[in-house]
């Protein structure tokens, strides 16, 4: 029912993987400095959280855009006829 679902999965998985790589690398770099504090870790973690939320929102929007509406309408009509 969702068109291009494989493309969505691949693209969004890679985006999230890149965010995780960036997060780990940023924490690793930070760990070598005097600024390696819980506050800084939480700040960087917060950036990761916001970025992943943005991607999850993209996923939701793209899935809704890719749903085959005609099929949904046919299914709804079929279900309505059975009830009536």
C-alpha positions as CSV (number, residue, x, y, z in Angstrom):
1,X,0.0,0.0,0.0
2,X,3.0,2.3,0.6
3,X,4.7,3.3,-2.6
4,X,8.5,3.6,-2.5
5,X,8.7,2.1,1.0
6,X,12.1,0.5,0.3
7,X,13.5,3.9,-0.8
8,X,12.1,5.5,2.4
9,X,13.6,2.8,4.6
10,X,17.0,3.0,3.0
11,X,17.3,6.8,2.9
12,X,16.1,7.3,6.5
13,X,18.1,4.5,7.9
14,X,21.2,6.0,6.3
15,X,20.4,9.4,7.7
16,X,19.9,8.1,11.2
17,X,23.1,6.0,10.9
18,X,25.0,9.1,9.9
19,X,23.6,11.0,12.9
20,X,24.7,8.2,15.2
21,X,28.2,8.2,13.6
22,X,28.4,12.0,14.1
23,X,27.3,11.7,17.7
24,X,29.8,9.0,18.6
25,X,32.6,10.9,16.8
26,X,31.7,14.2,18.5
27,X,31.7,12.5,22.0
28,X,35.0,10.8,21.2
29,X,36.5,14.1,20.2
30,X,35.1,15.8,23.2
31,X,36.5,13.1,25.5
32,X,40.0,14.2,24.6
33,X,39.3,17.8,25.9
34,X,38.8,19.5,29.2
35,X,35.2,20.2,28.1
36,X,34.3,16.6,28.6
37,X,31.5,17.1,31.1
38,X,28.1,15.6,31.7
39,X,26.6,18.9,30.6
40,X,28.4,18.8,27.2
41,X,27.4,15.2,26.7
42,X,23.8,16.0,27.4
43,X,23.9,18.9,25.0
44,X,25.3,16.8,22.2
45,X,22.8,14.0,23.1
46,X,20.0,16.6,22.9
47,X,21.1,17.5,19.4
48,X,21.0,13.8,18.4
49,X,17.5,13.6,19.9
50,X,16.2,16.6,18.0
51,X,17.7,15.5,14.7
52,X,16.3,12.0,15.0
53,X,12.9,13.4,15.8
54,X,13.1,15.4,12.7
55,X,13.8,12.3,10.6
56,X,10.9,10.4,12.3
57,X,8.6,13.3,11.3
58,X,10.0,13.1,7.7
59,X,9.3,9.4,7.7
60,X,5.7,9.9,8.8
61,X,5.1,12.7,6.2
62,X,6.6,10.6,3.4
63,X,4.7,7.5,4.3
64,X,1.4,9.5,4.2
65,X,2.3,11.0,0.9
66,X,3.2,7.5,-0.6
67,X,0.0,5.7,0.5
68,X,-2.1,4.5,-2.4
69,X,-5.3,6.4,-1.6
70,X,-7.3,4.7,-4.3
71,X,-6.7,1.3,-2.6
72,X,-7.6,2.8,0.8
73,X,-10.9,4.2,-0.7
74,X,-11.8,0.8,-2.3
75,X,-11.1,-1.0,1.0
76,X,-13.2,1.6,3.0
77,X,-16.1,1.3,0.5
78,X,-16.0,-2.5,0.7
79,X,-16.0,-2.4,4.6
80,X,-18.9,0.1,4.5
81,X,-21.0,-2.1,2.3
82,X,-20.5,-5.1,4.6
83,X,-21.7,-3.0,7.6
84,X,-24.8,-1.6,5.9
